[in-house]
Structure formats: structure tokens, C-alpha cells
Amino acid sequence: MRPTYVTVHLSKLRFDQRNSDSVRALQERLNAVMAANLPVTGNYLKRTSDAVERWQRSNGVDAADGLLDPDQFVKLFPSPPYRRVGGDDASQGALSNAG
């Protein structure tokens, strides 16, 4: 049986992004790794940005800003089960355009 992947696009993980599957994956991941208690809406608004900033600080990021850089993206979304598009693992981007 082939593994099931969740595709996450780094370019979609930005403030004011709306109705995004990638943002939903981010919200679910933050809920799983740090009990962020985020509603899974697909909207990258203040609560999501604040949760990313808390995750960044808990991972030693001095300049926590609520936006993932490529290295943080790779750390938060391990492969598998995530298929990352963008960031340092851009080779996976050829596999999917969803999200």
C-alpha cells in the first residue's frame, strides 16, 4: 500500500491567506505538536500567526515573526507524511500542485 501524503505549500503559509489546504495542514500540525488549540479554518490570521510565533520561540528562533522560513518549514513538516512544496525540499514540489 502506498503511503498517504498531505501536500503543504510554503508559499501559501502567509498572513491573510484564506481557505487554504496548506494553512489547514499548518493549523492541524500546530495543534498536534504544541496543543495550539487553533480552529482549523484554512485562514492564516492572527491566531495562526501567533501560534507559529510561539512554535518558533519554542524551537530557538530568535527572530520569531509568525512566518515559517524554509528551514522551519522542513522541521515542522517532516516527510513523510507531508509532501513539502517550496523550502529546502523543493524536489517534492514536482509531485503535486494541490493545496
MDAnalysis code that builds the backbone (N, CA, C; Angstrom):
import MDAnalysis as mda
import numpy as np

u = mda.Universe.empty(297, n_residues=99, atom_resindex=np.repeat(np.arange(99), 3), trajectory=True)
u.add_TopologyAttr("name", ["N", "CA", "C"] * 99)
u.add_TopologyAttr("resid", np.arange(1, 100))
u.add_TopologyAttr("resname", ["MET", "ARG", "PRO", "THR", "TYR", "VAL", "THR", "VAL", "HIS", "LEU", "SER", "LYS", "LEU", "ARG", "PHE", "ASP", "GLN", "ARG", "ASN", "SER", "ASP", "SER", "VAL", "ARG", "ALA", "LEU", "GLN", "GLU", "ARG", "LEU", "ASN", "ALA", "VAL", "MET", "ALA", "ALA", "ASN", "LEU", "PRO", "VAL", "THR", "GLY", "ASN", "TYR", "LEU", "LYS", "ARG", "THR", "SER", "ASP", "ALA", "VAL", "GLU", "ARG", "TRP", "GLN", "ARG", "SER", "ASN", "GLY", "VAL", "ASP", "ALA", "ALA", "ASP", "GLY", "LEU", "LEU", "ASP", "PRO", "ASP", "GLN", "PHE", "VAL", "LYS", "LEU", "PHE", "PRO", "SER", "PRO", "PRO", "TYR", "ARG", "ARG", "VAL", "GLY", "GLY", "ASP", "ASP", "ALA", "SER", "GLN", "GLY", "ALA", "LEU", "SER", "ASN", "ALA", "GLY"])
u.atoms.positions = np.array([
    [0.841, -1.182, 0.000],
    [0.000, 0.000, 0.000],
    [0.883, 1.240, 0.000],
    [0.555, 2.207, -0.846],
    [1.321, 3.444, -0.927],
    [0.969, 4.363, 0.239],
    [1.960, 5.084, 0.768],
    [1.672, 5.993, 1.875],
    [0.799, 7.158, 1.419],
    [0.024, 7.672, 2.331],
    [-0.796, 8.848, 2.070],
    [-0.024, 10.081, 2.507],
    [0.078, 11.054, 1.629],
    [0.787, 12.290, 1.925],
    [-0.185, 13.456, 2.010],
    [0.181, 14.433, 2.824],
    [-0.515, 15.712, 2.867],
    [0.429, 16.713, 2.220],
    [-0.018, 17.353, 1.148],
    [0.820, 18.325, 0.449],
    [0.670, 19.688, 1.110],
    [1.816, 20.314, 1.409],
    [1.828, 21.620, 2.051],
    [2.731, 22.539, 1.229],
    [2.200, 23.695, 0.834],
    [2.936, 24.673, 0.040],
    [3.441, 25.796, 0.942],
    [4.750, 25.974, 1.012],
    [5.316, 27.048, 1.828],
    [4.787, 28.409, 1.381],
    [4.630, 28.633, 0.086],
    [4.186, 29.935, -0.421],
    [2.774, 30.296, 0.038],
    [1.987, 29.298, 0.447],
    [0.618, 29.559, 0.917],
    [0.557, 29.830, 2.419],
    [1.681, 29.664, 3.106],
    [1.702, 29.858, 4.562],
    [2.125, 31.291, 4.851],
    [1.188, 32.204, 4.611],
    [1.458, 33.622, 4.821],
    [0.204, 34.298, 5.354],
    [0.426, 35.412, 6.036],
    [-0.674, 36.131, 6.674],
    [-1.708, 36.549, 5.635],
    [-2.954, 36.425, 6.012],
    [-4.130, 36.787, 5.229],
    [-4.476, 35.788, 4.129],
    [-3.773, 34.662, 4.070],
    [-4.162, 33.596, 3.141],
    [-5.499, 33.036, 3.618],
    [-6.418, 32.791, 2.699],
    [-7.763, 32.337, 3.073],
    [-8.112, 31.019, 2.394],
    [-8.840, 30.184, 3.117],
    [-9.394, 28.934, 2.605],
    [-8.327, 28.064, 1.919],
    [-7.207, 27.887, 2.587],
    [-6.071, 27.149, 2.026],
    [-5.904, 25.796, 2.712],
    [-5.773, 24.752, 1.900],
    [-5.493, 23.432, 2.459],
    [-4.145, 23.409, 3.162],
    [-3.190, 24.165, 2.662],
    [-1.869, 24.227, 3.303],
    [-1.964, 24.868, 4.685],
    [-2.781, 25.899, 4.809],
    [-2.973, 26.542, 6.122],
    [-3.703, 25.584, 7.061],
    [-4.666, 24.840, 6.544],
    [-5.343, 23.839, 7.381],
    [-4.331, 22.821, 7.912],
    [-3.428, 22.381, 7.043],
    [-2.394, 21.429, 7.477],
    [-1.504, 22.058, 8.546],
    [-1.174, 23.328, 8.384],
    [-0.368, 24.038, 9.387],
    [-1.114, 24.091, 10.719],
    [-2.380, 24.458, 10.686],
    [-3.161, 24.553, 11.918],
    [-3.275, 23.190, 12.600],
    [-3.515, 22.146, 11.819],
    [-3.591, 20.798, 12.395],
    [-2.248, 20.390, 12.988],
    [-1.169, 20.715, 12.292],
    [0.167, 20.334, 12.775],
    [0.503, 21.065, 14.071],
    [0.222, 22.358, 14.135],
    [0.485, 23.117, 15.365],
    [-0.376, 22.589, 16.514],
    [-1.600, 22.218, 16.240],
    [-2.445, 21.616, 17.278],
    [-1.839, 20.314, 17.778],
    [-1.242, 19.550, 16.883],
    [-0.671, 18.254, 17.254],
    [0.638, 18.398, 18.023],
    [1.509, 19.305, 17.602],
    [2.842, 19.363, 18.213],
    [2.918, 20.273, 19.425],
    [1.964, 21.189, 19.576],
    [2.061, 22.094, 20.725],
    [0.708, 22.454, 21.344],
    [-0.310, 21.655, 21.042],
    [-1.633, 21.895, 21.603],
    [-2.038, 23.361, 21.457],
    [-1.915, 23.882, 20.234],
    [-2.190, 25.293, 19.968],
    [-3.670, 25.633, 20.083],
    [-4.533, 24.621, 20.016],
    [-5.974, 24.828, 20.126],
    [-6.500, 25.801, 19.066],
    [-5.958, 25.671, 17.853],
    [-6.401, 26.530, 16.750],
    [-7.630, 25.939, 16.081],
    [-8.580, 26.780, 15.688],
    [-9.631, 26.272, 14.820],
    [-9.012, 25.990, 13.449],
    [-9.400, 24.903, 12.829],
    [-8.838, 24.530, 11.531],
    [-9.749, 25.120, 10.454],
    [-9.413, 26.345, 10.057],
    [-10.244, 27.119, 9.132],
    [-9.630, 27.263, 7.747],
    [-8.311, 27.115, 7.651],
    [-7.639, 27.391, 6.392],
    [-7.311, 28.855, 6.214],
    [-7.570, 29.663, 7.236],
    [-7.308, 31.103, 7.181],
    [-6.108, 31.449, 8.052],
    [-5.108, 32.083, 7.461],
    [-3.879, 32.447, 8.180],
    [-4.068, 33.849, 8.745],
    [-4.663, 33.889, 9.918],
    [-4.948, 35.161, 10.579],
    [-4.129, 35.244, 11.865],
    [-4.461, 36.175, 12.726],
    [-3.647, 36.467, 13.912],
    [-3.423, 35.240, 14.800],
    [-4.452, 34.461, 15.078],
    [-4.265, 33.301, 15.968],
    [-3.271, 32.306, 15.393],
    [-3.329, 32.083, 14.086],
    [-2.381, 31.167, 13.451],
    [-0.986, 31.753, 13.481],
    [-0.857, 33.024, 13.149],
    [0.444, 33.688, 13.176],
    [1.044, 33.654, 14.588],
    [0.219, 33.922, 15.588],
    [0.695, 33.886, 16.981],
    [1.156, 32.477, 17.365],
    [0.431, 31.457, 16.919],
    [0.824, 30.078, 17.231],
    [2.136, 29.721, 16.547],
    [2.315, 30.150, 15.300],
    [3.589, 29.918, 14.607],
    [4.716, 30.611, 15.367],
    [4.474, 31.827, 15.809],
    [5.487, 32.566, 16.573],
    [5.844, 31.832, 17.868],
    [4.853, 31.283, 18.561],
    [5.135, 30.505, 19.776],
    [5.957, 29.261, 19.430],
    [5.598, 28.583, 18.327],
    [6.361, 27.410, 17.896],
    [7.796, 27.811, 17.572],
    [7.970, 28.930, 16.896],
    [9.310, 29.394, 16.553],
    [10.131, 29.633, 17.821],
    [9.559, 30.347, 18.782],
    [10.289, 30.631, 20.031],
    [10.630, 29.338, 20.766],
    [9.708, 28.376, 20.764],
    [9.964, 27.106, 21.460],
    [11.038, 26.286, 20.746],
    [11.354, 26.644, 19.514],
    [12.393, 25.969, 18.745],
    [13.633, 26.833, 18.569],
    [13.777, 27.835, 19.441],
    [15.008, 28.619, 19.487],
    [15.176, 29.661, 18.406],
    [14.093, 30.059, 17.760],
    [14.176, 31.095, 16.724],
    [14.177, 32.458, 17.412],
    [15.291, 33.173, 17.307],
    [15.406, 34.482, 17.954],
    [14.503, 35.529, 17.323],
    [14.388, 35.495, 16.013],
    [13.592, 36.490, 15.293],
    [12.230, 35.905, 14.920],
    [11.509, 35.383, 15.903],
    [10.196, 34.788, 15.654],
    [9.259, 35.860, 15.110],
    [8.659, 35.569, 13.951],
    [7.811, 36.571, 13.301],
    [6.456, 36.025, 12.861],
    [6.183, 34.757, 13.154],
    [4.900, 34.181, 12.780],
    [4.828, 33.661, 11.359],
    [5.963, 33.685, 10.642],
    [6.040, 33.140, 9.280],
    [7.169, 32.136, 9.220],
    [6.910, 30.982, 8.655],
    [7.938, 29.945, 8.572],
    [8.936, 30.266, 7.466],
    [10.223, 30.140, 7.784],
    [11.235, 30.205, 6.732],
    [11.433, 28.777, 6.210],
    [12.180, 28.594, 5.127],
    [12.311, 27.234, 4.556],
    [12.831, 26.180, 5.537],
    [13.802, 26.533, 6.385],
    [14.326, 25.552, 7.347],
    [13.281, 25.168, 8.388],
    [12.518, 26.147, 8.867],
    [11.464, 25.872, 9.849],
    [10.355, 25.034, 9.213],
    [10.048, 25.324, 7.975],
    [9.046, 24.568, 7.217],
    [9.416, 23.089, 7.171],
    [10.674, 22.807, 6.861],
    [11.148, 21.422, 6.792],
    [11.063, 20.759, 8.160],
    [11.393, 21.499, 9.204],
    [11.373, 20.941, 10.564],
    [9.943, 20.640, 11.031],
    [9.023, 21.534, 10.743],
    [7.645, 21.363, 11.215],
    [6.877, 20.307, 10.425],
    [7.231, 20.148, 9.141],
    [6.522, 19.217, 8.275],
    [7.462, 18.121, 7.782],
    [7.685, 17.083, 8.604],
    [8.583, 16.000, 8.191],
    [7.983, 15.202, 7.026],
    [8.868, 14.647, 6.238],
    [8.426, 13.848, 5.093],
    [8.858, 12.411, 5.287],
    [7.981, 11.408, 5.110],
    [6.536, 11.518, 5.139],
    [6.052, 11.842, 6.548],
    [4.847, 12.168, 6.779],
    [3.668, 12.056, 5.932],
    [3.386, 13.313, 5.102],
    [4.249, 14.319, 5.191],
    [3.987, 15.550, 4.459],
    [4.804, 15.599, 3.179],
    [4.187, 16.111, 2.147],
    [4.885, 16.392, 0.894],
    [5.025, 17.911, 0.840],
    [6.259, 18.368, 1.015],
    [6.523, 19.808, 1.059],
    [6.743, 20.355, -0.349],
    [6.157, 21.512, -0.611],
    [6.377, 22.219, -1.870],
    [6.951, 23.572, -1.510],
    [8.164, 23.830, -1.980],
    [8.878, 25.046, -1.606],
    [9.846, 24.732, -0.484],
    [10.580, 25.709, -0.058],
    [11.560, 25.489, 1.004],
    [12.757, 24.718, 0.500],
    [13.496, 24.109, 1.398],
    [14.723, 23.394, 1.045],
    [14.479, 22.065, 0.367],
    [13.249, 21.588, 0.373],
    [12.945, 20.282, -0.183],
    [12.061, 20.437, -1.416],
    [12.417, 21.395, -2.291],
    [11.584, 21.747, -3.433],
    [11.428, 20.603, -4.430],
    [12.302, 19.614, -4.364],
    [12.184, 18.496, -5.297],
    [10.858, 17.772, -5.160],
    [10.253, 17.835, -3.999],
    [8.967, 17.187, -3.800],
    [7.852, 17.960, -4.496],
    [8.104, 19.224, -4.868],
    [7.087, 20.055, -5.487],
    [6.617, 19.543, -6.823],
    [7.437, 18.796, -7.519],
    [7.043, 18.279, -8.823],
    [5.965, 17.208, -8.695],
    [5.736, 16.708, -7.518],
    [4.807, 15.603, -7.332],
    [3.356, 16.042, -7.195],
    [3.129, 17.327, -6.852],
    [1.745, 17.734, -6.623],
    [1.596, 19.235, -6.774],
    [0.432, 19.659, -7.235],
    [0.112, 21.085, -7.314],
    [-1.071, 21.426, -6.442],
    [-1.482, 20.521, -5.568],
    [-2.663, 20.744, -4.727],
    [-2.366, 21.697, -3.591],
    [-3.458, 22.277, -3.020],
    [-3.347, 22.982, -1.768],
    [-3.315, 24.410, -1.865],
])
